Amino acid sequence: MALDENIVVLIGGVGGAKLALGLAQVVAAERLTFIVNTGDDFWHLGLKICPDLDTLMYTLSGLVDPETGWGRANDSTAALQSLATNYGFEPWFRLGDKDLATHLVRTDLLRRGHTLTDATACLTERLGIRSRLLPMTDAEMPTIIETKDHGALGFQEYFVRHRWQPIVTSIKHKDCRLAQLTTAARHALRNADIVLIAPSNPWLSLAPILAVPGLRAFLAGLPLPIVAVTPIIGGAAVKGPTAKIMSELNIEISAASVANFYRNMISGFVDDCRNEAFTANGLRILRADTLMTDLSAKTRLAREILAWIKGWTR
Amino acid sequence: MALDENIVVLIGGVGGAKLALGLAQVVAAERLTFIVNTGDDFWHLGLKICPDLDTLMYTLSGLVDPETGWGRANDSTAALQSLATNYGFEPWFRLGDKDLATHLVRTDLLRRGHTLTDATACLTERLGIRSRLLPMTDAEMPTIIETKDHGALGFQEYFVRHRWQPIVTSIKHKDCRLAQLTTAARHALRNADIVLIAPSNPWLSLAPILAVPGLRAFLAGLPLPIVAVTPIIGGAAVKGPTAKIMSELNIEISAASVANFYRNMISGFVDDCRNEAFTANGLRILRADTLMTDLSAKTRLAREILAWIKGWTR
């Protein structure tokens, strides 16, 4: 089976990166483009930090910490410890020393007037990544988490500082009107044969991407398969706050709810074989083992999804 | 002997920091103010780096690397190594991981609109330093080294990248007209009882301070002892390029030449007992052991200089 399609993946952080790594095993790197959530991005100590871009970069370049799925392997925290000990900074956001190199290079490029798209291209090129990683927008469009007891929180405050424990009442995307889909993302989508939606958190990681003005309409006009992969496995989230947030937003915790979240947008849905089967009007559903425990499982799932989609047009 | 004078020290990096540490042993911290050379400052990877301020901060807070006299003790270089290995940056300027914490905090404060004077006050306060460290100016006034074979070099390019090997033809201070003495420095000088000129490199470290518009005239109007300490010991520099530069600028390598460099400005000069004795019209000269090999030697020299100056007015 020749996999010569151009594939664009809408993607968040750790969960999505697993599928990204699988895809990278079965598709030529040049044919893979990732449009990455930047709603988690923030400025911290004067550094621009892009957690989802970093996770994907580190995963695809083999630098990622295999224990956590984010950050750099074998990283130290001498700078962070000095910030805390000598300068009284609360070290709630982990900044590894090696990781700092990424933030420094990116921030310097942005300060010199480069877009985040260009800065990311520079970083990925240096890391030897031949797939394209595109931020969903070059504008700042931070995700704001409205919570029951802590008011409005920036994403990292919610996710890292408060360990996603506050009860979410709604999720907003700031300065949304000023953001726009980048030329590079538009170009990638126009040349795509398949669009995948990674098994990232739909509300925290995909919703920000889909909130970029023009993206939903642009996707709707593309005559190609758009397929989402469930982040819900066995009626629960593999890791992180997906199920918790669904519960707080009064959404039934099921793959069907996720498919419903993407309704009118997707033509196919990859469900996990552990979930209760469901159907939806006009939606093709592949039931597969989506628990990507190791590289071979990631690769197998990527291959299975692509073969399934190819089958549609045979 | 009660040392209740207010002392202002014009000072550069490693050499001067030795005397600073000695003074800190014999004078109440609140009575000591350092006006520090910022001609060596530069922007590197988006970070504002102030080598002389850092050296003095680390020395006075006890964090300095005792081997080098600059940088932090027991520092690692994981970030720098990642910058080199992963992102292709030439690691010519050593950035320690702990050291990075300082650069990050300072840069963040500057980006938020604070002056270098305020940023330095914030850093020193966090480090528990009760003496005042004042940059010579809040403007950027980088020292430019004109060289025979490499053209004009930024200070750190000359000093670190080229290990002060290029032949110096002249030394310039960029954007000098826009710089001015800060209110804090002016206030400290107005309240000073004694001004010391540390045994730093006169041409590389003191000349930039003296080039700050208004400083020389301001000093000339102060009715108080101004005393310089020789950086030349036994007819040579203890360390660094002082003697080499004097030779390249066709200046005789002697303490007398240093005293002559400060002529019309100083009322006293501390010469090293190893140097050939000299006299200069109207200049009081103390001959002392100025080789500050350990803390007791630093303390002894500081005490001897201050006692000598006090004797003038008895």
Interface residues (C-beta under 8 A of the other chain):
Chain A: L45 G46 L47 L63 R72 D75 S76 A78 A79 L80 Q81 S82 L83 N86 Y87 G88 F89 G96 D97 K98 L100 A101 T102 L104 V105 T107 D108 R111 L123 R126 L127
Chain B: L45 G46 L47 L63 R72 D75 S76 A78 A79 L80 Q81 S82 L83 N86 Y87 G88 F89 G96 D97 K98 L100 A101 T102 L104 V105 T107 D108 R111 L123 R126 L127
